[in-house]
Amino acid sequence: MTALQHLATRYDVIVVGAGPAGMGAAVGALEGGVDRVLVVDREIEAGGILNQCIHSGFGLHHFGEELTGPEYAQRFLEQLLERDIEIATDCYVLDVAHDRTVTLMSPEIGVRRVAAGSVVLAMGARERTRGAIRIPGSRPAGVMTAGLAQRLVNQIGVLPGRRAVILGSGDIGLIMARRMTLEGIDVPGVFEIMTHANGLTRNIVQCLHDFDIPLHLSTTVVEIHGRDRVEQVTVAPVDDRLRPDLSRARTIACDTLLLSIGLIPENELSQKLGIRIDPATAGPVVSSAMETSRDGVFAGGNVVHIHDLVDFVTQESLLAGESAARFVTGRRRPADNIRLVAGSNVASVVPHTISSDSDHTVYLRVRRPLEKSWLRLGDVYERRLRYVVPAELVTLTVRPRFLERFHGDSLVIDIVPRDEPGRYEE
């Protein structure tokens, strides 16, 4: 860690956020050839959300072994400290100017401006709250996001209640269903408005099935009851237009309602910078080098799009950091010349552009579940997929040889049912 009063007036790369994306970007920047890297985070300790994720399941792709969240964070923190990368915690980034001057504020140094050769945005994401879905009813205590409950239980040692209903089947909600059951809290069920779960299959199995916690699909909470504390909630099934059928509603006694209804990229800084935002991801539009529409400003991790695995956050952010270093040292890669377009059953594509002369990892999220489908890259490449679900990213490595017969500036990516013969076998 760095003493804030000893901050330099200029750094080659400044990284905003010290979670898995920020730490990965810092390592990538140093490996990319710069000397002075500063990582800034508003929390007291580096590590971000990983610090409260005490369950295992992290690191299988990047480290080749199963780690807990704090263990994964510690691996990267040690790399930062070994490389003398400066980390300023308990420090807010108030603004990033167009000339990449970063305005910092902390109790120790007050307000200070620091120049940067390039900036990497790695602020992560925040949880959707009750206001985002407008649940009717009173406003008693006991309604909180699943992430807040996770922090209360795992870091502070406080139980959120004794009987908890979970709305939404995001991964944090699934994990907290298991965690609270292990702590003796009764979980009568997880309720999901969609026809499919929004968490990883492994979490549905390990967190719900293994603990006999029911998952109710096409069902939502339509009212919260209670004055000082939640006393019960009303749930009802929904039709194919997501309208609740109140004639089939029922009440469930509980003192806690946990919301696991999705994540939103934390992009206030991006918007202040005038960076172009993709409405499909709610994050910045980025090139294959993870550069945003603002020259010299890069982004990686959940601030760009929501990931299912932290290992993918790391992979993407290492690239963002390396690209930020290349920008500073004048070794930028050739400009992208192909725009990727989300086609049939594809909700989002990241990055948004690629070049035809390099390998690229592309991340896709589907709109609806499919079994036995084709992933098609325009008319130049296709691949069989056994199944796809919206909760799990699909990764595609695009190689120059795929594009040898492609002529144009836009490539449409489709994921369609495998009800027709293949056109281009691998």
C-alpha positions in Angstrom: 0.0 0.0 0.0 1.1 3.6 -0.5 1.0 6.4 2.0 -1.4 8.8 0.4 0.7 11.9 1.3 3.5 10.4 -0.8 1.5 10.2 -4.0 3.4 11.3 -7.1 2.0 14.1 -9.3 2.0 11.8 -12.4 1.6 8.1 -13.1 1.9 6.2 -16.4 -1.4 4.3 -15.7 -4.0 5.0 -13.1 -6.5 2.2 -12.4 -9.9 3.1 -10.8 -10.9 0.2 -8.6 -9.0 -2.4 -6.7 -11.2 -5.4 -7.1 -10.3 -8.3 -9.4 -10.6 -6.2 -12.5 -8.5 -3.3 -11.1 -5.7 -5.6 -9.7 -5.6 -7.5 -13.0 -5.4 -4.3 -15.0 -2.5 -3.1 -12.8 -0.5 -6.3 -13.3 -1.3 -6.1 -17.1 -0.1 -2.5 -17.2 3.3 -3.3 -15.6 3.8 -6.3 -17.8 2.9 -4.0 -20.7 6.1 -2.0 -20.2 5.3 1.0 -17.9 7.0 1.8 -14.5 4.5 3.8 -12.5 1.1 2.4 -11.8 -1.4 3.6 -9.2 -4.6 1.7 -8.2 -7.2 3.7 -6.3 -10.1 2.2 -4.4 -12.7 3.7 -2.0 -12.7 0.7 0.3 -10.3 0.3 3.3 -8.8 -2.9 1.8 -8.1 -4.0 -1.8 -10.0 -7.0 -3.2 -13.4 -5.6 -3.9 -16.4 -8.0 -3.7 -14.0 -11.0 -3.5 -13.4 -10.2 0.2 -16.9 -11.1 1.2 -17.1 -14.2 -1.1 -15.8 -16.8 1.3 -17.2 -19.7 -0.7 -14.9 -21.7 -3.1 -15.1 -21.9 -6.9 -12.8 -19.1 -8.0 -9.6 -19.4 -9.9 -10.1 -22.7 -11.8 -9.4 -21.1 -15.2 -6.7 -18.5 -14.2 -4.8 -20.3 -11.4 -5.8 -23.9 -12.2 -7.1 -24.5 -8.7 -10.2 -23.8 -6.7 -9.9 -20.9 -4.3 -12.2 -18.8 -2.1 -12.8 -15.2 -3.0 -10.3 -13.8 -0.4 -7.7 -16.3 -1.5 -8.1 -15.2 -5.1 -7.8 -11.5 -4.1 -4.7 -12.3 -2.0 -2.9 -13.9 -5.0 -3.3 -10.7 -7.0 -2.6 -8.4 -4.1 0.7 -10.2 -3.5 1.6 -9.7 -7.2 0.9 -6.0 -6.9 3.0 -5.6 -3.7 5.9 -7.7 -5.2 6.0 -5.4 -8.2 5.8 -2.1 -6.1 2.5 -1.1 -7.7 1.1 1.6 -5.5 -2.4 1.1 -4.0 -4.4 4.0 -2.5 -7.3 2.7 -0.5 -10.0 4.7 1.4 -9.7 7.1 -1.5 -12.4 8.3 -3.9 -12.0 9.2 -7.6 -14.2 12.2 -8.0 -13.5 12.9 -11.6 -11.4 11.9 -14.7 -10.8 14.9 -16.9 -10.6 14.7 -20.7 -6.8 15.2 -20.4 -6.8 12.1 -18.1 -6.1 14.2 -14.9 -7.6 12.2 -12.0 -9.1 14.1 -9.1 -8.8 12.1 -5.8 -10.3 12.7 -2.4 -9.5 11.0 0.9 -9.6 11.8 4.6 -5.8 11.7 4.6 -5.0 14.1 1.7 -8.2 16.0 1.1 -8.6 16.7 -2.6 -5.6 16.2 -5.0 -5.2 16.0 -8.8 -2.9 13.5 -10.3 -1.9 13.3 -14.0 -2.1 10.0 -15.9 -0.7 8.8 -19.2 -3.7 6.5 -19.5 -6.6 5.4 -17.3 -8.3 2.0 -16.7 -11.8 2.0 -15.4 -12.4 -1.0 -13.2 -15.2 0.1 -10.9 -17.2 -3.1 -11.1 -21.0 -3.3 -10.7 -23.7 -2.6 -8.1 -26.8 -4.5 -7.3 -30.3 -3.6 -8.4 -32.5 -2.6 -5.5 -36.2 -2.7 -4.7 -36.7 0.6 -6.5 -35.6 -0.9 -9.8 -38.6 -3.2 -9.9 -41.1 -1.2 -7.9 -42.5 -3.8 -5.5 -45.6 -2.4 -3.9 -46.2 -2.4 -0.1 -44.8 -0.8 3.0 -41.1 0.0 3.6 -40.1 -2.0 6.6 -36.7 -3.2 7.8 -35.5 -6.5 6.5 -35.5 -5.8 2.7 -32.0 -5.8 1.4 -29.9 -7.0 -1.5 -28.3 -10.4 -1.4 -24.8 -8.8 -1.5 -25.5 -6.7 1.6 -26.7 -9.9 3.4 -23.5 -11.6 2.3 -21.4 -8.8 3.7 -23.4 -8.9 7.0 -23.0 -12.6 7.5 -19.4 -13.2 6.1 -17.6 -10.0 7.1 -19.5 -8.5 10.0 -20.9 -11.6 11.6 -24.5 -10.5 11.8 -27.5 -12.6 10.7 -30.0 -10.6 8.6 -33.0 -12.4 10.0 -34.4 -15.9 10.9 -36.7 -16.6 7.9 -35.7 -15.2 4.5 -37.4 -15.2 1.1 -35.2 -14.7 -1.9 -36.4 -12.8 -4.9 -34.3 -13.5 -8.0 -32.1 -16.3 -8.9 -28.8 -14.5 -9.5 -25.7 -16.2 -8.3 -25.3 -14.1 -5.1 -28.9 -15.0 -4.2 -28.3 -18.7 -4.8 -25.1 -18.7 -2.8 -26.8 -16.8 0.1 -29.6 -19.3 0.1 -27.1 -22.0 1.0 -25.1 -19.7 3.3 -28.1 -18.7 5.4 -29.3 -22.3 5.6 -25.9 -23.3 7.0 -26.3 -20.5 9.6 -29.7 -21.9 10.7 -31.9 -19.4 8.8 -35.0 -20.9 7.2 -35.2 -20.2 3.4 -38.7 -21.2 2.2 -37.8 -20.6 -1.4 -36.2 -18.7 -4.2 -38.6 -16.9 -6.6 -37.7 -16.0 -10.2 -39.9 -14.1 -12.5 -38.3 -15.5 -15.7 -38.9 -19.0 -17.0 -35.3 -19.9 -16.4 -32.8 -19.4 -13.6 -30.3 -16.5 -13.9 -27.5 -18.2 -12.0 -24.8 -20.7 -12.9 -26.0 -24.3 -13.2 -23.4 -25.4 -10.6 -24.9 -22.9 -8.1 -28.4 -24.1 -8.7 -27.3 -27.7 -8.0 -24.9 -27.0 -5.1 -26.8 -24.2 -3.4 -30.5 -25.2 -4.0 -30.8 -28.8 -4.9 -28.2 -30.1 -2.4 -30.1 -28.3 0.4 -33.6 -29.0 -0.7 -34.4 -25.3 -1.2 -37.2 -24.9 -3.8 -36.8 -22.7 -6.9 -40.1 -21.2 -8.2 -39.8 -20.1 -11.8 -42.3 -17.7 -13.4 -43.1 -16.4 -10.0 -42.5 -13.0 -8.3 -43.1 -11.0 -5.1 -46.1 -8.7 -5.6 -46.3 -7.1 -2.2 -44.3 -6.6 1.0 -46.2 -6.5 4.3 -45.0 -5.2 7.7 -44.6 -2.0 9.6 -41.3 -1.9 11.5 -40.1 -5.2 10.1 -41.1 -7.5 7.2 -43.8 -9.8 8.4 -44.7 -11.6 5.2 -44.6 -11.2 1.4 -47.2 -12.0 -1.2 -46.0 -14.1 -4.2 -47.8 -14.8 -7.5 -47.1 -16.7 -10.7 -46.7 -14.6 -13.9 -47.9 -15.1 -17.5 -45.8 -15.1 -20.6 -45.9 -11.3 -20.5 -44.6 -11.2 -16.9 -48.0 -10.1 -15.6 -48.8 -11.5 -12.1 -51.9 -13.6 -11.7 -53.2 -12.3 -8.4 -56.0 -14.9 -8.3 -53.3 -17.5 -7.5 -51.3 -15.3 -5.1 -50.2 -16.6 -1.7 -48.5 -15.1 1.3 -45.3 -16.4 3.0 -44.4 -15.5 6.5 -40.8 -14.1 6.8 -38.8 -11.4 8.5 -36.3 -10.9 5.6 -36.5 -10.4 1.8 -33.3 -10.7 -0.1 -33.1 -9.2 -3.6 -30.9 -11.0 -6.2 -32.3 -9.2 -9.3 -29.2 -8.4 -11.3 -26.2 -6.2 -11.4 -25.6 -2.9 -13.1 -22.1 -1.7 -14.3 -20.9 1.2 -12.1 -20.5 3.8 -14.8 -21.0 7.3 -13.4 -17.4 8.2 -14.1 -17.8 6.8 -17.7 -20.8 8.9 -18.3 -19.1 12.1 -16.9 -16.3 11.5 -19.4 -18.8 11.3 -22.2 -17.9 7.7 -23.0 -20.2 5.9 -25.4 -22.4 3.4 -23.5 -23.8 0.2 -25.0 -27.5 0.0 -24.0 -27.3 -3.8 -24.2 -24.6 -4.1 -21.5 -25.0 -0.7 -19.7 -21.2 -0.5 -20.0 -18.7 1.3 -22.3 -18.4 0.4 -25.9 -14.9 -1.0 -26.2 -12.4 -2.0 -28.9 -10.5 -5.3 -29.0 -7.8 -3.5 -26.9 -10.6 -2.7 -24.3 -10.2 1.0 -25.2 -13.3 3.1 -24.8 -14.5 5.9 -27.1 -12.4 8.3 -25.1 -8.8 8.3 -26.3 -6.4 6.7 -23.7 -9.2 5.5 -21.4 -9.6 1.8 -21.1 -12.1 -0.4 -19.2 -12.3 -4.0 -18.0 -14.4 -6.4 -15.9 -18.0 -5.8 -14.7 -17.9 -2.1 -15.5 -18.0 -3.2 -19.1 -20.4 -6.1 -18.9 -21.5 -8.5 -16.2 -19.4 -11.6 -16.1 -20.3 -15.0 -14.7 -16.7 -16.0 -13.6 -14.0 -13.9 -12.0 -11.4 -15.6 -14.2 -12.9 -13.9 -17.3 -12.8 -10.6 -15.4 -9.1 -11.2 -14.9 -8.4 -12.2 -18.5 -10.2 -9.1 -19.8 -8.6 -6.7 -17.4 -5.1 -8.0 -18.0 -5.6 -7.0 -21.6 -7.0 -3.6 -20.6 -4.0 -2.9 -18.5 -1.5 -4.0 -21.1 -3.3 -1.9 -23.7 -3.2 1.1 -21.4 0.6 0.6 -21.1 0.9 0.3 -24.9 -0.9 3.6 -25.3 1.6 5.4 -23.0 4.6 3.9 -24.6 3.4 4.5 -28.2 3.0 0.8 -29.1 -0.7 0.7 -29.9 -2.0 -2.1 -31.9 -3.5 -1.5 -35.4 -7.0 0.0 -35.3 -9.9 -2.4 -35.5 -11.6 -2.7 -38.8 -14.6 -5.0 -38.1 -17.7 -4.2 -36.1 -19.3 -7.1 -34.2 -23.1 -7.1 -34.3 -25.4 -9.1 -31.9 -27.7 -11.2 -34.1 -30.3 -13.9 -33.5 -30.6 -14.9 -29.8 -27.5 -12.8 -28.9 -28.2 -10.1 -26.3 -24.7 -8.6 -26.2 -21.2 -8.9 -27.7 -17.9 -7.7 -26.1 -15.6 -6.3 -27.5 -17.6 -4.3 -30.0 -14.9 -4.2 -32.6 -12.0 -6.4 -33.7 -9.1 -6.4 -36.2 -8.7 -9.0 -38.9 -5.0 -9.7 -38.2 -5.1 -10.9 -34.6 -6.7 -13.5 -32.3 -9.5 -12.1 -30.2 -11.6 -13.5 -27.3 -15.2 -12.5 -27.7 -17.8 -12.8 -25.0 -21.5 -13.4 -25.9 -24.6 -13.5 -23.7 -27.8 -15.1 -25.1 -31.3 -14.0 -24.8 -33.0 -17.4 -24.1 -31.9 -20.9 -23.3 -31.2 -23.3 -26.2 -30.0 -26.9 -26.5 -28.0 -28.1 -29.5 -27.4 -24.9 -31.3 -25.0 -23.3 -33.8 -22.8 -20.4 -33.0 -22.3 -18.6 -36.3 -19.8 -15.9 -37.1 -21.4 -14.3 -40.2 -20.9 -16.8 -43.0 -17.3 -17.5 -42.3 -17.3 -19.8 -39.2 -19.7 -21.9 -37.1 -19.4 -24.1 -34.0 -21.7 -26.6 -32.3 -22.9 -25.7 -28.8 -24.4 -28.3 -26.6 -26.5 -25.8 -24.7 -26.6 -22.0 -23.9 -28.3 -20.2 -21.0 -28.5 -16.4 -20.4 -26.7 -16.8 -17.0 -23.5 -18.1 -18.6 -21.3 -16.3 -21.1 -20.4 -17.9 -24.3 -16.7 -17.4 -25.3 -15.5 -17.4 -28.9 -11.9 -17.1 -30.1 -11.9 -15.3 -33.4 -8.8 -16.1 -35.5 -7.5 -14.4 -38.6 -8.0 -17.6 -40.7 -11.7 -17.4 -40.0 -11.8 -14.0 -41.7 -9.8 -14.8 -44.8 -12.8 -14.8 -47.1 -14.7 -12.1 -45.3 -15.1 -8.7 -47.0 -16.9 -5.9 -45.2 -16.9 -4.0 -42.0 -19.6 -5.7 -39.9 -19.9 -9.3 -38.8 -23.2 -10.6 -37.3 -23.0 -13.3 -34.6 -26.0 -15.6 -34.3 -26.8 -18.5 -31.9 -29.6 -20.5 -33.5 -31.2 -23.9 -33.0 -29.4 -26.8 -34.6 -32.4 -27.8 -36.8 -30.5 -27.5 -40.0 -27.2 -29.0 -41.3 -24.0 -27.2 -40.7 -22.5 -25.0 -43.3 -18.9 -24.8 -42.2 -17.5 -27.6 -40.0 -14.6 -26.8 -37.7 
